[in-house]
Amino acid sequence: MTTTPIDAVRHPDPYPYYADLVADRPFAYDGSLNAWVAADATAVRAVLAAPQLRVRPAGEPVPTGVTGTAAGEVFGDLVRMTDGSLQQRLKALVVRALGRADTARAAALAAAHTREVLAAGGGVPYQELMFGVPARTVAGLLGLTDGADAEAARLVGDFVQCIPAGASEEQYKAAALAAARLQDLLRPGLDGSRETLLAELVRAARQDSWPDTAPLLANAVGFLSQTYDATAGLIGNTLVALARGAARPGTPRALDALVREVVRHDAPIQNTRRFAAGAFHHGGATVEPGGQVLVVLAAANRDPAVNPDPHALLPGRVNPAVFTFGAAAHRCPGEDLAAALAGAVVTELLAAGWDPAGLPATPGYRPLANARIPQL
């Protein structure tokens, strides 16, 4: 298969290509991408831990298309899109808040929303189950109810369009409007008076004497945006795994094990990027300041040096090395929440009599650069 790591994301089976990268080009320059590519576990760990490699280009901390808009303000305060000491302090607050999130309640909400969607009848509404249900559930955890949760789920779909490189002017405008409305919906929750995920973030900020509420609102939007593509991919790829013959889980524990192995085996987020603010050295190669690195998380997940028999789907692996949620300062703290949401949706589908044989074993994939989301 002749391709690039970007094209591979939507290939029916990118994993032989990734295996070649791991074996032959674990850290190498790709002229077609004008970027270095980190593929094996050693290179991926080194890149993600390097302080001189940043999540945004030094000259463009916020995408130009949303600079000066509500979307740009939100983007500039997201812990996943910023670096430095303030980012680390705010990231600690986000981690603390998510650590207190009630995953059992999240699963119950997602299950209820799934049953509601399925009760409408007709064909299985995969898009709503993959995107709408998780986003609506997180909106509910943030304190949005009585229709505001469904509105937020729709809005976040517009907001995330400003994140990929190459977004259109129309998408930037939609993202700006969505960001402003999402902040309006969430702002009342900043009083911290309710038992919500946003209130947990507010309380963590107060305990740390964090002075500014704008980053709290921004990262509440971030909870929604990080849920959107990643959880959709996790749900979809779990359904595809069942369609390809994965054993149907008979217990909640078995389903959780399947979902968590899908996170590694067919990662919903396949790659991410880093930008060199200073020289980075690895394996005899040097990334000069201004250079960029494509970090192929999905390839590192299947590196045999860290995961024996890496191409087998083996739910219940002992201490697997999983890079899907990143590592080091920018590791996403939402893994347990994502697994709970995906598990709830898949559980309700199976309980409703969904037959995996009705799905193609080799579906098409959305034309995205880093998220692997099947078109079902």
N, C-alpha and C positions, 0 to 999 in steps of 0.2 A: 504494500500500500504506500504510494507516494503521496505525501501530504505535508501539512505543517501542524504544529501543536494546536493552532487555532481551528483549523479545519477538522482536526480529529475529534473535537468536542461533539460534533453532530454526525460523526461517522457511525454506521451501524455497529462496528466493533473496532474501537480505536486501540484496544489493548495490545495486540501484536506490535503495533507501531510504538506504543509507549515502552514495551519490553525492549525493543531495539534501542530506544533512547537510553534506557537505564543501562543496558549492556555495553553500548558502543559510544554513546555521547552523553555521559552523565552530566557534564557541564560544558557546553559548547556554544559557539556563536552561530546564529542563524541569520544569514544575510537577507533572506526574504522577509524576515520580521524586523530586521535592524535591531536585534535584541539577543542577549545571551539567554540560553535555555537551561534551567536547572531541572533535572529529571530524577536522579536517584536520591535516596533518603539522605545521604551525607550532604549532598549539595543543597537540597531543599532545606534541611535543618540549618546549614550555615548561612544561607541567604536570609531566611526568616529571622535569624537571631542577630544579623549584622546591623549595628546602629547606623552605619553610614548608608544603608539602603532604606529608602523611605517609601511610603505608600503613595505619594504623589510627586510629580515633577516639581523641582524647586521653584521654577518660574510660573507654575500654574497650580497653586494649592486647591483651587476650586475651578471646575470646568468653565471656560470662558463664556459659554452660552448661558450660564445661570448666575454669573457674577453680578452682584448688586440686586438680586431678586431674593424672595423668600426661600427658594430652593437653594440658592447659593449660601444663604445664612445657615440653613440647616446642614448642608453638606460640609461647610467649614467647621462645624462643631461636632461632627460625628467622630467618635473615638476610632472607628475603623478607617477613617480618612485623614487622620492627623498623627503627628509624631511629637516627641518631646516630653518634658517633665509635666506640663499641664495635662497632656493627653494621658499620661500614666496615672495621674491623680484622678482624673475623671473616669478612666477605665476601671480603676479600683471601685469607684462608686457604682458603676454599671454592673460589675461582677458581683458586688455585694447585693444589689437589688435582685439580679437574676438568680442568685443563690437562694433567695427567699421565695422565689416564685413557686407556687403550688402546682406541681406538674400533674398531680391527680385531678385537681380542679380543671386545669387546662385540657386534659384528656376528656373529662366529662363534658366540657363545653364543646369541644371538637366533635365528640360523638353525637351530642344533641343536634348540632348544626348539620352533621352528615345525615342523620335520620330525617331532618327537615327537608334537606335537598332531595334525598331519595324519594320521599313521600310525594313529591310533585309528579312522579311517574314519568313514563317515556324512557328513552335511552339513558344510559348512565352519563350524567353530566360531569365528565372527567375534569374539564377546566375549572368548574366551580369547586369541585372537591379538592383539586390540587392547589389552586390559588385562593379562591374565595374563603373556604372554610378555615384554613390556618390563619389568614390575615384577620378575618372576623373574630376568631378566637383570641388572638393577641390583642386586638382592639378592645375586646371585652375585659381581658385581664388588666388593661390600662385604665379601665373605668368607663368605657363607652358602651352604652346600652340603648335600647329603644330606637333602633334604626341607625343610630350614629355609628355603631360597629360595622354595619353593612356599608354605610357611606365611606367610612375610613378604609375598608377593604378595597373599594373601587378606587379611591383616591391614591392609595399607595401604588396601584398599578401604573398610574400616570407619573408619580414621583420617581419611581425607579428608572424611568426612561432617560433621565438626565445623567445617569451614572456611567453607562458605557461610552467609550470614545466613539465619535462619529454620530452622536445623536443629532437629529434634525432641529431646525429652528422651531418648528411646530411642537416637537417633543419637549424642548426646553421651556416653551411658553406654558404647555400643559403642566409640566413639573412645577413651575413657579406657582401657578394657581393652586395646584394640589398641596404644595407645602404650606402655603398660607392658610388654606382651609383646615388642614390637619392640625396646625398649631392652634387655630381657633377652637377646634373641637376638644383638644387636649388641655388647653390652658386652665380651665376651671379645676382640673385635678391637681394643680400645683399647690393648692392649700393643704394637701397631705392629710385630709380629714378622713378619707375612706381607706378601706383595705384593698388597695389596688397595686399593680406593679409600678405605676407612676408614683404612687404615694411612698412605696418602698425606696424608690430612687430619691425622692424629695427628703425622706428621713435620713437616708445615707448621706446626702449632701449637707444637711443641717448638722449632723454629727461631725462632719469633717470641716465645718465652717466654710463650705463652698459658697461663694458670694453671688453667683450669677444664675438666674433661672433659665436664660436662653439655651445654654447647652443641655439642660435637663429636658426641655421640650424637644430639642433637636434629636437627642438620643432616644426619646420616646418614639419619635418618628422612625428612628433607626431600628428600634425593635420590630416595627412593622415592615420596614424595607428589607431587613435581613431575613425575615421570615419568608418573604414573598417568593423569590425564585428558588432559594435553597430548599425550602420545605416542599414546594411544588415538585422539584426534581426528586427529592427523597421519596415522596409518595409515588410518583410515576415510576421511578426505577424499581421500587419494591413491587409494584404491580407487574412490571415487566419481568422481574425475577421469578415471580410466581407463574407467569405465562410461559417462561422458559423451563419450568419444571422444578423449581425450588419446592421443597416439601411444605405442604400446607401446615402452618403452625397450629397446634392443638390447644395451646395455653397462652395466656398473656405473656408469660416469661419467654416462651418460644418465639412469639411474634416480635417482642422487643429485641431478642437476639438476632432475628432475621433483619430487622430494620437497621440495627447497628452494624451488621456485616455488610449490608448494601451501602451504607455510608462509606465503607472502605472499598468494596469490590466494584461498585459502579457509582462513583462519587457524584453527587448532584452539583457540586462546585469543583470543576476540573483543574482550574488554574487561577493564578492571581499574578500581579505584577509588582515589581519593586524598581525604584529609580535611584541612581547613585548620586548622593550628595558629596561623597568622597570616594577615593579608590577602594575597590574591594578585590581581594585576592583569594583565589580558590583553585586548588589543584594545578598550580603553575600558570593559571590564567589571571588576567587583570581586567576588571570592569572599571573603566575610567569614569571620573565625574561627568555626569550628564548621560551616561549610558543607562540602559534599562535591562531588567532581567524578567523573563517569563518563568514563573515558578509552576511547574506541572505537578500539582498535588496528586492527581490521579495516577501518574506514573510512579511517584514515590510510594503510594499506597500498595503498589504491586511489586515493589523491590524485594526480590527473594532474600536479600541480606537482612531484612528486618521482619519479613512475613513469610514463613515457610509455606510452600505450595501456594503462592500468592494468587494464582489465577482460578483457584477453586473457591466457590461460595460456601463458606463453612461457618454458619451461625454458631456462636458460642466459642469462637477462638479465644484462647487465653492470652491476655495482654497484647493484643494486636497493635502495631504501629499505624496510626491513622492520622493523615495529614489534611484531611478534607476541611477541618475547621481551623487550619493554620497552626501556628506555633509561636512561642515567645510573646513579645509585647502585644501582638495583634491577633492572638488566638481568640476565636469567637467563643464566648462563654455560653452560647445557647444550645449546645449539643443535646442536653437532656430534654429541653423544651421541644426541640425539633423532633426528637425521637418519639416523645409522648404524643405530639400532634399527628405525626405520620402513622403511628401505631393505632391511634383511635380511629382515623379515617379508614384504614385498611380493615380493622376489626369489624366496623359497622358494614362495610361493603361485603365482607365474607358472610356476616350474619344475615344479610339481606339476600343471600343466595347468589352473589356474584360469582361467575365462572371464569377463572383465568384463561381458559381455552378460547374465550371470546376475543382476546387481545392478540395482535400479531406478535410473534416472538422477536421480530426485527422491525420495530416501528421507525418512523421518521423522527427527527429531532428538531426542536426550534433552532432557528439560525442565530444562535448566541455565541459569543466569543469565550465565555467561561462557564456558563451554567449548562449542564446536560439535562434537558427536560424533554421527555418523549411527547410526541404529538399523538394523543390518544382520542 
